[in-house]
Amino acid sequence: MLLDSAHWQGLEVACQASGIYEIKAITNRRKLPGRDVEYYVQWKGWTSPEEDTWEPIENIKGSGDAALKKFLDGKKTKKTKK
């Protein structure tokens, strides 16, 4: 189901008003020269990949701890299967 721009804008306004964005999943990580590690975040309520963002750990800690643990545990599992 495609959502129109008014719906997306409504979701964004609701999230901004509460100041809380919920993490659906963390799917990747990167380390750029001179920067801290960042994690690729999929947000609950946002279905378009264009809405996924790279976030530093300080933006994930707390509300995103479960998603971060699941991502890191999955990385460990893949390494042990090799």
Secondary structure as UniProt FT lines:
FT   HELIX           5..18
FT   STRAND          23..31
FT   TURN            33..34
FT   STRAND          37..43
FT   TURN            44..45
FT   HELIX           49..51
FT   STRAND          53..56
FT   HELIX           57..59
FT   TURN            60..64
FT   HELIX           65..81
//
